[in-house]
Amino acid sequence: MVFYVKQGNLPRTRHTFDDKKKILREELFGEESFEGAYSLLYHRNEPTRIKSVREVRKRRIFESRDSGHRLIHTDILREKGDFISGRRILFYSDSLLISISKPVRRMGFLFSHGLRDQLIFVHQGKGKLISVMGSIEFSRGDYLYIPKGLIYRMDYRDSPVFLLMESKDGIHIPYRYLNRYGQIREGVPYYNRDIRTPILDDVIKEKGGEVWVDFDDRYIVEERDKNPFDLEGWDGYHYPFAISTADMMPIIGKIHQPPPVHESFTSRTFMVATFLPRKFDFHERAIPISYYHSNVDTDEFLFYSSGNFMSRKGIRSGSITLHVRGLVHGPQPGAVEESIGKDSTDETAVMIESYLPIKVTKEAEMVEDKDYMRSWYR
């Protein structure tokens, strides 16, 4: 993250104690070894108190062999499991997993991803992210960023649906949004005050339990005798956060603006953009709909959350399109003409531009519109 946060009670100086009778156990929680962003966490108990571990193997991902542009309808998928066990991986690259979770059970355990940052878009429902660093309330339209290694659980209600993006590469605020002091610049879609950071709750005194740590092909399940949510305080630059799409300010122009102006997050191998309700272009002869384009170097993923998606037919809330590199795509027949004269859009959608090829799983293929590639011809 880009700004300093302090929560709870801390020793006056790092790597020291204030009271010999009440020594807090300091943990450095960071990235890039000791070179990247980090926070210092102050536990009542040793964070290494693990009574036992066991391994649980995970199911293999099965890839679809078909090619071309795809349309997937996730609203057909039934509710399943909890937030973690109910993840359905629909797309993946060498660095990124994209899944949908529609949980029906509460999480009866704590979770941490050992390999991947997680970016979660809340399509439906509301609840609370409860982590070792504190809690963040969330609701429909929120993004939740969870750094790898963070121990947490999700509480949720009101028929929740989540879009999960899980990346081996770090996920960050776009570097071009930051000035040389690390502050978010003027003129970009959101500002520091839009970012909601964890609020440290009262220390949980209950006993420990299971922490499921995800290593992609397996879980390492830790049995802990002390609850890891025992922080007296923490401070630093590395933590989970939330930001609402309702607080984002889309950039508009006299003519159609390209997708990078809608960028929300960045990574080494992909970027995430958010298309939001906005006024259209104000040139007197503007064609407000997106132009045709060939993604020569990227695959384009779009999750349609709400609104009227005028560039193509057959789209509904929860639909996903994948437009692959090397094949031209854009508005479907009649959409350009229909867009002329319209002054605004009410759509909300999440786009991923992946610099690595995105593969489609068999599970996605089960809810696919097989006619989609012909939709530009009819």
C-alpha positions as CSV (number, residue, x, y, z in Angstrom):
1,M,0.0,0.0,0.0
2,V,1.0,3.6,-0.3
3,F,0.3,5.2,3.1
4,Y,1.2,4.5,6.7
5,V,-1.4,3.0,9.1
6,K,-1.1,2.5,12.9
7,Q,-3.6,0.4,15.0
8,G,-3.7,-0.5,18.7
9,N,-0.8,-0.4,21.2
10,L,2.8,-0.7,20.1
11,P,6.2,-0.5,21.8
12,R,7.7,3.0,21.6
13,T,10.6,1.7,19.5
14,R,10.5,-1.3,17.1
15,H,12.4,-4.4,18.0
16,T,12.2,-3.5,21.7
17,F,9.8,-3.9,24.7
18,D,8.2,-1.4,27.1
19,D,7.4,-3.8,29.9
20,K,9.5,-6.8,30.7
21,K,6.5,-8.5,32.3
22,K,4.4,-8.1,29.2
23,I,6.7,-8.7,26.2
24,L,4.9,-8.6,22.9
25,R,5.9,-11.0,20.1
26,E,6.9,-8.9,17.1
27,E,6.2,-10.3,13.6
28,L,7.4,-8.7,10.4
29,F,4.7,-9.2,7.7
30,G,6.1,-8.1,4.4
31,E,6.9,-8.9,0.8
32,E,10.1,-9.1,-1.4
33,S,12.1,-10.5,1.5
34,F,13.1,-7.5,3.6
35,E,13.1,-5.1,0.7
36,G,9.4,-4.5,0.0
37,A,6.4,-3.0,1.8
38,Y,5.9,-4.4,5.3
39,S,4.0,-4.0,8.6
40,L,5.1,-5.0,12.1
41,L,2.5,-7.1,14.1
42,Y,2.6,-7.3,17.9
43,H,1.1,-10.6,19.2
44,R,0.4,-11.6,22.8
45,N,1.5,-15.1,22.0
46,E,4.1,-16.6,19.7
47,P,2.7,-16.7,16.1
48,T,4.6,-20.0,15.6
49,R,2.5,-22.0,18.1
50,I,1.4,-24.8,15.7
51,K,0.6,-28.1,17.4
52,S,0.5,-30.2,14.3
53,V,0.1,-30.0,10.5
54,R,-1.4,-32.2,7.9
55,E,-1.7,-32.1,4.1
56,V,-4.9,-32.1,2.0
57,R,-4.4,-32.6,-1.7
58,K,-6.5,-30.5,-4.1
59,R,-8.4,-31.4,-7.3
60,R,-6.6,-30.9,-10.6
61,I,-7.7,-28.1,-13.0
62,F,-9.0,-29.5,-16.3
63,E,-8.4,-27.3,-19.3
64,S,-10.8,-27.0,-22.2
65,R,-9.1,-27.5,-25.6
66,D,-11.4,-25.3,-27.7
67,S,-10.3,-21.9,-28.9
68,G,-11.9,-18.6,-29.8
69,H,-13.9,-16.0,-27.9
70,R,-16.1,-17.3,-25.1
71,L,-19.2,-16.3,-23.2
72,I,-19.8,-17.9,-19.8
73,H,-23.0,-17.4,-17.7
74,T,-22.1,-17.7,-14.0
75,D,-25.7,-17.1,-12.9
76,I,-26.3,-20.7,-13.8
77,L,-23.8,-22.0,-11.2
78,R,-25.4,-23.2,-8.0
79,E,-24.4,-22.1,-4.5
80,K,-21.7,-24.4,-3.1
81,G,-19.6,-24.8,0.1
82,D,-18.0,-22.0,2.0
83,F,-16.1,-19.0,0.6
84,I,-12.9,-21.2,0.1
85,S,-14.2,-24.7,-0.7
86,G,-16.9,-23.2,-3.0
87,R,-14.4,-21.5,-5.3
88,R,-15.0,-22.6,-8.9
89,I,-11.9,-21.9,-11.1
90,L,-13.2,-20.9,-14.5
91,F,-10.1,-19.3,-16.1
92,Y,-6.4,-19.4,-15.4
93,S,-2.9,-18.4,-16.7
94,D,0.6,-19.2,-15.5
95,S,0.2,-16.5,-12.8
96,L,-3.5,-15.9,-12.3
97,L,-6.5,-17.9,-11.1
98,I,-10.0,-16.5,-11.8
99,S,-12.9,-18.1,-10.0
100,I,-16.5,-17.5,-8.7
101,S,-17.6,-18.3,-5.2
102,K,-21.3,-18.6,-4.2
103,P,-21.0,-19.8,-0.6
104,V,-23.9,-21.3,1.4
105,R,-22.0,-22.3,4.5
106,R,-20.0,-20.1,6.9
107,M,-16.2,-20.6,7.2
108,G,-15.5,-22.8,10.1
109,F,-11.8,-22.3,9.9
110,L,-9.2,-19.6,9.2
111,F,-7.5,-19.3,5.8
112,S,-4.3,-17.9,4.3
113,H,-2.9,-18.1,0.8
114,G,0.7,-19.0,0.9
115,L,1.5,-18.2,-2.7
116,R,-1.0,-15.6,-4.1
117,D,-2.3,-12.1,-3.5
118,Q,-6.1,-12.1,-3.7
119,L,-8.3,-9.4,-5.2
120,I,-12.0,-10.0,-4.6
121,F,-14.9,-8.2,-6.2
122,V,-18.2,-8.4,-4.3
123,H,-20.9,-9.0,-6.9
124,Q,-23.6,-9.6,-4.4
125,G,-24.1,-9.7,-0.7
126,K,-22.4,-8.0,2.3
127,G,-20.3,-9.0,5.3
128,K,-17.0,-8.6,7.0
129,L,-13.4,-9.5,6.3
130,I,-12.0,-10.6,9.7
131,S,-8.2,-10.8,9.7
132,V,-5.3,-10.9,12.1
133,M,-4.9,-7.2,11.4
134,G,-8.5,-6.3,12.1
135,S,-11.9,-6.1,10.3
136,I,-13.3,-4.5,7.2
137,E,-17.0,-4.3,6.4
138,F,-17.8,-4.9,2.8
139,S,-20.9,-4.8,0.5
140,R,-21.9,-5.1,-3.1
141,G,-19.5,-3.3,-5.5
142,D,-16.5,-3.4,-3.2
143,Y,-13.0,-4.6,-4.1
144,L,-11.1,-6.4,-1.3
145,Y,-7.3,-6.7,-1.5
146,I,-5.8,-9.5,0.6
147,P,-2.0,-9.9,0.6
148,K,-0.6,-13.4,0.5
149,G,0.2,-14.8,3.9
150,L,-2.6,-12.9,5.7
151,I,-4.7,-15.1,8.0
152,Y,-8.4,-14.3,7.8
153,R,-11.9,-15.5,7.4
154,M,-14.9,-14.1,5.6
155,D,-18.3,-13.6,7.2
156,Y,-21.1,-13.0,4.7
157,R,-24.9,-12.8,4.2
158,D,-27.6,-11.9,1.7
159,S,-26.8,-14.5,-1.0
160,P,-23.1,-13.5,-1.6
161,V,-21.4,-13.9,-4.9
162,F,-17.7,-13.2,-5.2
163,L,-15.3,-12.9,-8.2
164,L,-11.8,-13.9,-7.1
165,M,-8.6,-13.0,-8.8
166,E,-5.6,-14.8,-7.2
167,S,-2.1,-13.9,-8.4
168,K,1.4,-15.3,-7.9
169,D,2.6,-11.8,-8.9
170,G,1.9,-8.9,-6.5
171,I,-1.2,-6.8,-7.0
172,H,-0.7,-3.1,-6.6
173,I,-2.2,0.4,-7.1
174,P,-1.0,1.5,-10.6
175,Y,2.4,3.0,-10.2
176,R,1.5,5.9,-12.6
177,Y,-1.2,6.9,-10.0
178,L,1.4,7.7,-7.4
179,N,3.6,10.8,-7.1
180,R,7.2,10.6,-5.9
181,Y,6.1,10.7,-2.3
182,G,3.9,7.7,-2.7
183,Q,0.7,9.7,-2.5
184,I,-2.1,9.0,-5.0
185,R,-2.1,11.8,-7.6
186,E,-4.9,14.1,-8.6
187,G,-6.8,13.2,-11.7
188,V,-7.0,9.4,-11.2
189,P,-10.2,7.4,-10.5
190,Y,-9.7,7.2,-6.7
191,Y,-7.9,8.8,-3.8
192,N,-6.3,7.8,-0.5
193,R,-9.4,8.6,1.6
194,D,-11.5,6.2,-0.5
195,I,-9.3,3.3,0.7
196,R,-10.7,1.5,3.8
197,T,-8.1,-0.2,6.1
198,P,-8.6,-2.7,8.9
199,I,-9.9,-1.7,12.3
200,L,-8.3,-3.7,15.0
201,D,-10.9,-5.5,17.1
202,D,-10.6,-6.4,20.7
203,V,-8.2,-9.3,21.3
204,I,-9.9,-12.6,20.8
205,K,-9.2,-14.8,23.9
206,E,-10.8,-18.0,22.6
207,K,-8.7,-21.0,21.9
208,G,-7.1,-21.7,18.5
209,G,-8.2,-24.0,15.8
210,E,-7.4,-24.8,12.2
211,V,-5.7,-22.5,9.7
212,W,-5.9,-23.8,6.1
213,V,-2.9,-22.5,4.1
214,D,-3.3,-22.7,0.3
215,F,-0.3,-23.9,-1.8
216,D,-2.2,-24.3,-5.1
217,D,-2.0,-28.1,-5.4
218,R,-2.6,-28.7,-1.7
219,Y,-3.5,-27.2,1.7
220,I,-1.3,-27.3,4.7
221,V,-3.7,-27.5,7.6
222,E,-2.2,-26.0,10.8
223,E,-3.7,-27.0,14.2
224,R,-3.1,-24.0,16.6
225,D,-3.6,-24.0,20.3
226,K,-3.8,-20.2,20.4
227,N,-6.0,-18.0,18.2
228,P,-3.7,-16.0,15.9
229,F,-6.1,-13.0,16.2
230,D,-4.2,-11.9,19.3
231,L,-2.7,-8.6,18.2
232,E,-2.2,-5.7,20.6
233,G,-1.3,-3.5,17.7
234,W,0.4,-3.1,14.3
235,D,1.8,-0.5,12.0
236,G,3.2,-0.2,8.5
237,Y,2.4,-0.1,4.8
238,H,1.4,-3.7,4.1
239,Y,-2.2,-4.7,4.9
240,P,-5.6,-5.7,3.4
241,F,-7.9,-2.9,2.2
242,A,-11.3,-2.3,0.6
243,I,-12.4,0.3,-2.0
244,S,-15.9,0.7,-3.3
245,T,-16.6,1.1,-7.0
246,A,-19.3,3.7,-5.9
247,D,-16.4,5.9,-4.7
248,M,-14.4,5.7,-7.9
249,M,-14.6,8.6,-10.4
250,P,-14.4,7.4,-14.0
251,I,-12.5,9.5,-16.5
252,I,-14.3,10.7,-19.6
253,G,-13.3,12.6,-22.7
254,K,-14.5,14.4,-25.8
255,I,-14.1,11.2,-27.7
256,H,-13.9,7.5,-26.6
257,Q,-11.3,6.8,-24.0
258,P,-9.2,3.6,-24.2
259,P,-9.4,1.0,-21.4
260,P,-6.2,2.0,-19.5
261,V,-8.0,5.2,-18.2
262,H,-10.3,2.8,-16.3
263,E,-7.4,0.9,-14.6
264,S,-7.9,0.1,-10.9
265,F,-5.1,-2.3,-10.1
266,T,-1.9,-3.5,-11.7
267,S,0.4,-6.5,-11.7
268,R,3.4,-7.7,-13.6
269,T,1.3,-10.0,-15.8
270,F,-2.1,-8.3,-15.9
271,M,-4.1,-5.2,-15.1
272,V,-7.6,-4.8,-13.7
273,A,-9.9,-2.1,-14.9
274,T,-13.4,-1.1,-13.8
275,F,-16.1,0.1,-16.2
276,L,-18.5,2.3,-14.2
277,P,-21.7,4.4,-14.8
278,R,-20.5,7.5,-16.6
279,K,-21.3,10.2,-19.0
280,F,-20.4,9.5,-22.6
281,D,-18.1,11.4,-25.0
282,F,-19.2,15.0,-25.8
283,H,-17.9,15.4,-29.3
284,E,-20.9,16.3,-31.5
285,R,-20.2,13.3,-33.8
286,A,-19.0,10.9,-31.1
287,I,-19.4,7.2,-31.4
288,P,-19.5,6.4,-27.7
289,I,-19.3,2.6,-28.0
290,S,-15.9,0.9,-28.0
291,Y,-14.2,0.5,-31.3
292,Y,-13.1,-2.8,-32.9
293,H,-9.7,-4.0,-31.7
294,S,-7.3,-7.0,-32.0
295,N,-5.7,-7.9,-28.7
296,V,-2.4,-8.8,-30.3
297,D,-0.5,-9.2,-27.0
298,T,-3.3,-9.7,-24.4
299,D,-6.3,-11.8,-23.6
300,E,-9.3,-9.7,-22.4
301,F,-11.6,-11.0,-19.6
302,L,-14.8,-9.1,-18.7
303,F,-17.2,-9.8,-15.8
304,Y,-20.5,-8.0,-16.2
305,S,-21.9,-7.1,-12.8
306,S,-24.8,-4.7,-13.4
307,G,-26.4,-2.3,-15.8
308,N,-27.1,-2.3,-19.6
309,F,-24.3,-3.8,-21.6
310,M,-25.0,-2.2,-25.0
311,S,-22.0,-3.4,-26.9
312,R,-23.2,-7.0,-27.2
313,K,-26.4,-9.1,-27.0
314,G,-27.0,-12.1,-24.7
315,I,-25.2,-10.5,-21.7
316,R,-26.7,-10.5,-18.3
317,S,-25.6,-9.9,-14.7
318,G,-22.9,-12.4,-13.9
319,S,-21.9,-13.1,-17.5
320,I,-18.2,-13.4,-18.5
321,T,-16.6,-12.9,-21.9
322,L,-13.1,-13.9,-22.8
323,H,-11.7,-12.3,-26.0
324,V,-8.4,-13.9,-27.0
325,R,-5.3,-12.4,-28.5
326,G,-5.0,-12.4,-32.3
327,L,-8.7,-12.4,-33.1
328,V,-10.5,-9.1,-33.7
329,H,-13.6,-8.3,-31.6
330,G,-15.7,-5.3,-30.7
331,P,-19.4,-4.2,-31.0
332,Q,-21.8,-6.7,-32.4
333,P,-24.0,-5.9,-35.5
334,G,-26.1,-2.8,-35.0
335,A,-24.5,-1.8,-31.7
336,V,-22.5,1.1,-33.2
337,E,-25.6,2.7,-34.8
338,E,-27.7,2.2,-31.6
339,S,-25.0,3.9,-29.5
340,I,-25.0,7.2,-31.4
341,G,-26.8,9.9,-29.5
342,K,-26.7,8.2,-26.1
343,D,-25.3,10.4,-23.4
344,S,-24.4,7.9,-20.6
345,T,-24.1,4.3,-19.5
346,D,-25.1,2.6,-16.3
347,E,-22.9,-0.5,-16.6
348,T,-20.5,-1.9,-14.0
349,A,-18.0,-4.4,-15.2
350,V,-14.6,-5.8,-14.1
351,M,-12.0,-6.2,-16.9
352,I,-8.7,-8.1,-16.8
353,E,-6.1,-7.5,-19.5
354,S,-3.8,-10.5,-19.2
355,Y,-0.3,-10.4,-20.8
356,L,-0.2,-14.2,-20.5
357,P,-2.6,-16.5,-22.3
358,I,-5.8,-17.2,-20.3
359,K,-7.0,-20.8,-20.4
360,V,-10.6,-22.0,-19.9
361,T,-11.5,-24.8,-17.6
362,K,-14.0,-27.6,-18.2
363,E,-16.2,-26.2,-15.4
364,A,-16.5,-22.9,-17.3
365,E,-17.3,-24.8,-20.5
366,M,-20.3,-26.4,-18.7
367,V,-22.0,-23.0,-18.5
368,E,-20.8,-21.6,-21.9
369,D,-22.9,-20.1,-24.7
370,K,-21.5,-22.2,-27.6
371,D,-23.0,-19.8,-30.2
372,Y,-21.0,-16.8,-29.1
373,M,-18.4,-16.7,-31.9
374,R,-21.2,-16.4,-34.4
375,S,-22.8,-13.4,-32.7
376,W,-20.7,-10.9,-34.8
377,Y,-22.0,-12.4,-38.0
378,R,-25.8,-12.6,-37.4
